Amino acid sequence: MDWLSYLKTDENKALRDIYTLFRAECIAWLQKEMKCSEEDSIEVFQMAVIILYDNVATGKLVELTSSIKTYLF
């Protein structure tokens, strides 16, 4: 999937899909590997999605050299 194009053409659906696909796994990873609380893990994930969107919208991110999952984590 070309997530960057998807974010540019249908940002609301793309963000919803990213959130749905990666939220639970990212939160579990943050809790296990980084010893974050559930609340902090949720906040970190939400910030990662916001930063992803902002970087695409401002042109800072034009090509992914990893998977979208790796970028978020």
Backbone as XML, in Angstrom:
<?xml version="1.0"?>
<chain id="A" units="angstrom">
  <residue number="1" name="MET">
    <atom name="N" x="0.847" y="-1.184" z="0.000"/>
    <atom name="CA" x="0.000" y="0.000" z="0.000"/>
    <atom name="C" x="0.886" y="1.238" z="0.000"/>
  </residue>
  <residue number="2" name="ASP">
    <atom name="N" x="0.522" y="2.209" z="-0.789"/>
    <atom name="CA" x="1.235" y="3.493" z="-0.819"/>
    <atom name="C" x="0.543" y="4.441" z="0.165"/>
  </residue>
  <residue number="3" name="TRP">
    <atom name="N" x="0.967" y="4.368" z="1.415"/>
    <atom name="CA" x="0.322" y="5.130" z="2.484"/>
    <atom name="C" x="0.440" y="6.635" z="2.287"/>
  </residue>
  <residue number="4" name="LEU">
    <atom name="N" x="1.550" y="7.089" z="1.747"/>
    <atom name="CA" x="1.733" y="8.533" z="1.578"/>
    <atom name="C" x="0.750" y="9.097" z="0.560"/>
  </residue>
  <residue number="5" name="SER">
    <atom name="N" x="0.556" y="8.398" z="-0.542"/>
    <atom name="CA" x="-0.436" y="8.843" z="-1.534"/>
    <atom name="C" x="-1.841" y="8.770" z="-0.944"/>
  </residue>
  <residue number="6" name="TYR">
    <atom name="N" x="-2.096" y="7.707" z="-0.216"/>
    <atom name="CA" x="-3.397" y="7.526" z="0.435"/>
    <atom name="C" x="-3.674" y="8.689" z="1.391"/>
  </residue>
  <residue number="7" name="LEU">
    <atom name="N" x="-2.683" y="9.073" z="2.178"/>
    <atom name="CA" x="-2.852" y="10.206" z="3.094"/>
    <atom name="C" x="-3.115" y="11.513" z="2.345"/>
  </residue>
  <residue number="8" name="LYS">
    <atom name="N" x="-2.501" y="11.668" z="1.192"/>
    <atom name="CA" x="-2.678" y="12.896" z="0.413"/>
    <atom name="C" x="-4.033" y="12.950" z="-0.284"/>
  </residue>
  <residue number="9" name="THR">
    <atom name="N" x="-4.573" y="11.794" z="-0.664"/>
    <atom name="CA" x="-5.823" y="11.789" z="-1.430"/>
    <atom name="C" x="-7.069" y="11.608" z="-0.570"/>
  </residue>
  <residue number="10" name="ASP">
    <atom name="N" x="-6.959" y="10.883" z="0.530"/>
    <atom name="CA" x="-8.127" y="10.638" z="1.388"/>
    <atom name="C" x="-7.669" y="10.579" z="2.843"/>
  </residue>
  <residue number="11" name="GLU">
    <atom name="N" x="-7.227" y="11.722" z="3.341"/>
    <atom name="CA" x="-6.579" y="11.760" z="4.650"/>
    <atom name="C" x="-7.423" y="11.190" z="5.779"/>
  </residue>
  <residue number="12" name="ASN">
    <atom name="N" x="-8.709" y="11.486" z="5.799"/>
    <atom name="CA" x="-9.552" y="11.004" z="6.904"/>
    <atom name="C" x="-9.617" y="9.482" z="6.933"/>
  </residue>
  <residue number="13" name="LYS">
    <atom name="N" x="-9.866" y="8.872" z="5.793"/>
    <atom name="CA" x="-9.943" y="7.408" z="5.731"/>
    <atom name="C" x="-8.568" y="6.790" z="5.985"/>
  </residue>
  <residue number="14" name="ALA">
    <atom name="N" x="-7.528" y="7.369" z="5.434"/>
    <atom name="CA" x="-6.172" y="6.844" z="5.631"/>
    <atom name="C" x="-5.798" y="6.882" z="7.114"/>
  </residue>
  <residue number="15" name="LEU">
    <atom name="N" x="-6.067" y="7.984" z="7.770"/>
    <atom name="CA" x="-5.751" y="8.092" z="9.204"/>
    <atom name="C" x="-6.573" y="7.099" z="10.021"/>
  </residue>
  <residue number="16" name="ARG">
    <atom name="N" x="-7.830" y="6.946" z="9.658"/>
    <atom name="CA" x="-8.690" y="5.982" z="10.348"/>
    <atom name="C" x="-8.134" y="4.561" z="10.166"/>
  </residue>
  <residue number="17" name="ASP">
    <atom name="N" x="-7.715" y="4.231" z="8.936"/>
    <atom name="CA" x="-7.163" y="2.904" z="8.666"/>
    <atom name="C" x="-5.854" y="2.682" z="9.418"/>
  </residue>
  <residue number="18" name="ILE">
    <atom name="N" x="-4.977" y="3.663" z="9.401"/>
    <atom name="CA" x="-3.709" y="3.554" z="10.120"/>
    <atom name="C" x="-3.976" y="3.344" z="11.608"/>
  </residue>
  <residue number="19" name="TYR">
    <atom name="N" x="-4.866" y="4.132" z="12.143"/>
    <atom name="CA" x="-5.201" y="4.043" z="13.565"/>
    <atom name="C" x="-5.737" y="2.655" z="13.895"/>
  </residue>
  <residue number="20" name="THR">
    <atom name="N" x="-6.660" y="2.155" z="13.085"/>
    <atom name="CA" x="-7.277" y="0.855" z="13.315"/>
    <atom name="C" x="-6.270" y="-0.288" z="13.181"/>
  </residue>
  <residue number="21" name="LEU">
    <atom name="N" x="-5.431" y="-0.221" z="12.163"/>
    <atom name="CA" x="-4.493" y="-1.309" z="11.886"/>
    <atom name="C" x="-3.357" y="-1.414" z="12.894"/>
  </residue>
  <residue number="22" name="PHE">
    <atom name="N" x="-2.858" y="-0.304" z="13.382"/>
    <atom name="CA" x="-1.620" y="-0.330" z="14.149"/>
    <atom name="C" x="-1.744" y="0.052" z="15.620"/>
  </residue>
  <residue number="23" name="ARG">
    <atom name="N" x="-2.875" y="0.564" z="16.046"/>
    <atom name="CA" x="-3.027" y="1.078" z="17.406"/>
    <atom name="C" x="-2.740" y="0.028" z="18.475"/>
  </residue>
  <residue number="24" name="ALA">
    <atom name="N" x="-3.458" y="-1.077" z="18.436"/>
    <atom name="CA" x="-3.335" y="-2.083" z="19.500"/>
    <atom name="C" x="-1.917" y="-2.647" z="19.583"/>
  </residue>
  <residue number="25" name="GLU">
    <atom name="N" x="-1.324" y="-2.965" z="18.441"/>
    <atom name="CA" x="0.011" y="-3.536" z="18.434"/>
    <atom name="C" x="1.061" y="-2.539" z="18.934"/>
  </residue>
  <residue number="26" name="CYS">
    <atom name="N" x="0.924" y="-1.297" z="18.530"/>
    <atom name="CA" x="1.873" y="-0.279" z="18.954"/>
    <atom name="C" x="1.764" y="-0.033" z="20.465"/>
  </residue>
  <residue number="27" name="ILE">
    <atom name="N" x="0.557" y="0.051" z="20.956"/>
    <atom name="CA" x="0.357" y="0.278" z="22.383"/>
    <atom name="C" x="0.934" y="-0.889" z="23.187"/>
  </residue>
  <residue number="28" name="ALA">
    <atom name="N" x="0.684" y="-2.114" z="22.740"/>
    <atom name="CA" x="1.222" y="-3.288" z="23.436"/>
    <atom name="C" x="2.748" y="-3.279" z="23.395"/>
  </residue>
  <residue number="29" name="TRP">
    <atom name="N" x="3.325" y="-2.911" z="22.256"/>
    <atom name="CA" x="4.782" y="-2.854" z="22.120"/>
    <atom name="C" x="5.374" y="-1.800" z="23.054"/>
  </residue>
  <residue number="30" name="LEU">
    <atom name="N" x="4.755" y="-0.632" z="23.101"/>
    <atom name="CA" x="5.241" y="0.436" z="23.977"/>
    <atom name="C" x="5.189" y="0.018" z="25.442"/>
  </residue>
  <residue number="31" name="GLN">
    <atom name="N" x="4.129" y="-0.662" z="25.825"/>
    <atom name="CA" x="4.009" y="-1.113" z="27.206"/>
    <atom name="C" x="5.066" y="-2.168" z="27.538"/>
  </residue>
  <residue number="32" name="LYS">
    <atom name="N" x="5.282" y="-3.102" z="26.623"/>
    <atom name="CA" x="6.224" y="-4.194" z="26.882"/>
    <atom name="C" x="7.685" y="-3.738" z="26.781"/>
  </residue>
  <residue number="33" name="GLU">
    <atom name="N" x="8.026" y="-3.098" z="25.676"/>
    <atom name="CA" x="9.427" y="-2.782" z="25.396"/>
    <atom name="C" x="9.905" y="-1.486" z="26.060"/>
  </residue>
  <residue number="34" name="MET">
    <atom name="N" x="9.028" y="-0.510" z="26.159"/>
    <atom name="CA" x="9.422" y="0.783" z="26.712"/>
    <atom name="C" x="8.914" y="1.001" z="28.131"/>
  </residue>
  <residue number="35" name="LYS">
    <atom name="N" x="8.168" y="0.021" z="28.634"/>
    <atom name="CA" x="7.638" y="0.070" z="30.006"/>
    <atom name="C" x="6.732" y="1.287" z="30.242"/>
  </residue>
  <residue number="36" name="CYS">
    <atom name="N" x="6.008" y="1.684" z="29.204"/>
    <atom name="CA" x="5.070" y="2.812" z="29.322"/>
    <atom name="C" x="3.765" y="2.328" z="29.947"/>
  </residue>
  <residue number="37" name="SER">
    <atom name="N" x="3.100" y="3.224" z="30.599"/>
    <atom name="CA" x="1.760" y="2.912" z="31.081"/>
    <atom name="C" x="0.824" y="2.867" z="29.877"/>
  </residue>
  <residue number="38" name="GLU">
    <atom name="N" x="-0.357" y="2.320" z="30.078"/>
    <atom name="CA" x="-1.321" y="2.270" z="28.978"/>
    <atom name="C" x="-1.673" y="3.684" z="28.506"/>
  </residue>
  <residue number="39" name="GLU">
    <atom name="N" x="-1.892" y="4.571" z="29.450"/>
    <atom name="CA" x="-2.240" y="5.956" z="29.111"/>
    <atom name="C" x="-1.126" y="6.630" z="28.298"/>
  </residue>
  <residue number="40" name="ASP">
    <atom name="N" x="0.106" y="6.473" z="28.749"/>
    <atom name="CA" x="1.232" y="7.062" z="28.020"/>
    <atom name="C" x="1.394" y="6.420" z="26.640"/>
  </residue>
  <residue number="41" name="SER">
    <atom name="N" x="1.191" y="5.108" z="26.566"/>
    <atom name="CA" x="1.308" y="4.407" z="25.290"/>
    <atom name="C" x="0.279" y="4.919" z="24.284"/>
  </residue>
  <residue number="42" name="ILE">
    <atom name="N" x="-0.929" y="5.138" z="24.740"/>
    <atom name="CA" x="-1.976" y="5.670" z="23.867"/>
    <atom name="C" x="-1.591" y="7.058" z="23.381"/>
  </residue>
  <residue number="43" name="GLU">
    <atom name="N" x="-1.110" y="7.880" z="24.273"/>
    <atom name="CA" x="-0.713" y="9.243" z="23.903"/>
    <atom name="C" x="0.459" y="9.248" z="22.917"/>
  </residue>
  <residue number="44" name="VAL">
    <atom name="N" x="1.444" y="8.389" z="23.153"/>
    <atom name="CA" x="2.591" y="8.305" z="22.243"/>
    <atom name="C" x="2.131" y="7.870" z="20.857"/>
  </residue>
  <residue number="45" name="PHE">
    <atom name="N" x="1.253" y="6.873" z="20.786"/>
    <atom name="CA" x="0.758" y="6.421" z="19.478"/>
    <atom name="C" x="0.007" y="7.542" z="18.770"/>
  </residue>
  <residue number="46" name="GLN">
    <atom name="N" x="-0.849" y="8.225" z="19.484"/>
    <atom name="CA" x="-1.604" y="9.319" z="18.873"/>
    <atom name="C" x="-0.672" y="10.411" z="18.355"/>
  </residue>
  <residue number="47" name="MET">
    <atom name="N" x="0.357" y="10.713" z="19.108"/>
    <atom name="CA" x="1.332" y="11.717" z="18.660"/>
    <atom name="C" x="2.091" y="11.236" z="17.424"/>
  </residue>
  <residue number="48" name="ALA">
    <atom name="N" x="2.416" y="9.955" z="17.382"/>
    <atom name="CA" x="3.119" y="9.401" z="16.219"/>
    <atom name="C" x="2.267" y="9.542" z="14.956"/>
  </residue>
  <residue number="49" name="VAL">
    <atom name="N" x="0.973" y="9.301" z="15.080"/>
    <atom name="CA" x="0.071" y="9.439" z="13.926"/>
    <atom name="C" x="-0.026" y="10.913" z="13.516"/>
  </residue>
  <residue number="50" name="ILE">
    <atom name="N" x="-0.112" y="11.805" z="14.484"/>
    <atom name="CA" x="-0.168" y="13.248" z="14.186"/>
    <atom name="C" x="1.118" y="13.699" z="13.494"/>
  </residue>
  <residue number="51" name="ILE">
    <atom name="N" x="2.244" y="13.252" z="13.993"/>
    <atom name="CA" x="3.529" y="13.621" z="13.386"/>
    <atom name="C" x="3.628" y="13.064" z="11.976"/>
  </residue>
  <residue number="52" name="LEU">
    <atom name="N" x="3.201" y="11.835" z="11.774"/>
    <atom name="CA" x="3.175" y="11.249" z="10.426"/>
    <atom name="C" x="2.360" y="12.128" z="9.492"/>
  </residue>
  <residue number="53" name="TYR">
    <atom name="N" x="1.147" y="12.454" z="9.908"/>
    <atom name="CA" x="0.275" y="13.282" z="9.069"/>
    <atom name="C" x="0.905" y="14.648" z="8.788"/>
  </residue>
  <residue number="54" name="ASP">
    <atom name="N" x="1.436" y="15.283" z="9.814"/>
    <atom name="CA" x="2.044" y="16.599" z="9.657"/>
    <atom name="C" x="3.238" y="16.543" z="8.700"/>
  </residue>
  <residue number="55" name="ASN">
    <atom name="N" x="4.052" y="15.520" z="8.829"/>
    <atom name="CA" x="5.215" y="15.397" z="7.952"/>
    <atom name="C" x="4.817" y="15.168" z="6.502"/>
  </residue>
  <residue number="56" name="VAL">
    <atom name="N" x="3.751" y="14.438" z="6.271"/>
    <atom name="CA" x="3.258" y="14.244" z="4.899"/>
    <atom name="C" x="2.649" y="15.543" z="4.386"/>
  </residue>
  <residue number="57" name="ALA">
    <atom name="N" x="1.821" y="16.183" z="5.196"/>
    <atom name="CA" x="1.123" y="17.407" z="4.770"/>
    <atom name="C" x="2.082" y="18.555" z="4.468"/>
  </residue>
  <residue number="58" name="THR">
    <atom name="N" x="3.188" y="18.638" z="5.199"/>
    <atom name="CA" x="4.131" y="19.739" z="4.997"/>
    <atom name="C" x="5.231" y="19.410" z="3.994"/>
  </residue>
  <residue number="59" name="GLY">
    <atom name="N" x="5.223" y="18.191" z="3.487"/>
    <atom name="CA" x="6.219" y="17.799" z="2.503"/>
    <atom name="C" x="7.540" y="17.337" z="3.092"/>
  </residue>
  <residue number="60" name="LYS">
    <atom name="N" x="7.604" y="17.201" z="4.411"/>
    <atom name="CA" x="8.836" y="16.710" z="5.045"/>
    <atom name="C" x="9.048" y="15.221" z="4.783"/>
  </residue>
  <residue number="61" name="LEU">
    <atom name="N" x="7.953" y="14.496" z="4.614"/>
    <atom name="CA" x="8.024" y="13.066" z="4.333"/>
    <atom name="C" x="7.455" y="12.832" z="2.938"/>
  </residue>
  <residue number="62" name="VAL">
    <atom name="N" x="8.318" y="12.515" z="2.008"/>
    <atom name="CA" x="7.875" y="12.294" z="0.625"/>
    <atom name="C" x="8.111" y="10.858" z="0.176"/>
  </residue>
  <residue number="63" name="GLU">
    <atom name="N" x="8.905" y="10.115" z="0.945"/>
    <atom name="CA" x="9.166" y="8.722" z="0.608"/>
    <atom name="C" x="9.460" y="7.950" z="1.878"/>
  </residue>
  <residue number="64" name="LEU">
    <atom name="N" x="8.824" y="6.799" z="1.998"/>
    <atom name="CA" x="9.101" y="5.922" z="3.132"/>
    <atom name="C" x="10.201" y="4.945" z="2.747"/>
  </residue>
  <residue number="65" name="THR">
    <atom name="N" x="11.198" y="4.815" z="3.579"/>
    <atom name="CA" x="12.251" y="3.835" z="3.344"/>
    <atom name="C" x="12.060" y="2.611" z="4.235"/>
  </residue>
  <residue number="66" name="SER">
    <atom name="N" x="10.955" y="2.604" z="4.954"/>
    <atom name="CA" x="10.569" y="1.476" z="5.799"/>
    <atom name="C" x="9.063" y="1.311" z="5.659"/>
  </residue>
  <residue number="67" name="SER">
    <atom name="N" x="8.516" y="0.375" z="6.388"/>
    <atom name="CA" x="7.063" y="0.227" z="6.387"/>
    <atom name="C" x="6.438" y="1.352" z="7.220"/>
  </residue>
  <residue number="68" name="ILE">
    <atom name="N" x="5.178" y="1.586" z="7.002"/>
    <atom name="CA" x="4.455" y="2.605" z="7.784"/>
    <atom name="C" x="4.465" y="2.201" z="9.271"/>
  </residue>
  <residue number="69" name="LYS">
    <atom name="N" x="4.391" y="0.913" z="9.528"/>
    <atom name="CA" x="4.418" y="0.403" z="10.905"/>
    <atom name="C" x="5.743" y="0.777" z="11.567"/>
  </residue>
  <residue number="70" name="THR">
    <atom name="N" x="6.846" y="0.560" z="10.870"/>
    <atom name="CA" x="8.154" y="0.907" z="11.423"/>
    <atom name="C" x="8.249" y="2.394" z="11.687"/>
  </residue>
  <residue number="71" name="TYR">
    <atom name="N" x="7.730" y="3.196" z="10.771"/>
    <atom name="CA" x="7.751" y="4.648" z="10.936"/>
    <atom name="C" x="7.003" y="5.039" z="12.208"/>
  </residue>
  <residue number="72" name="LEU">
    <atom name="N" x="5.854" y="4.468" z="12.424"/>
    <atom name="CA" x="5.049" y="4.802" z="13.598"/>
    <atom name="C" x="5.705" y="4.334" z="14.898"/>
  </residue>
  <residue number="73" name="PHE">
    <atom name="N" x="6.239" y="3.133" z="14.886"/>
    <atom name="CA" x="6.834" y="2.605" z="16.097"/>
    <atom name="C" x="8.103" y="3.342" z="16.445"/>
  </residue>
</chain>
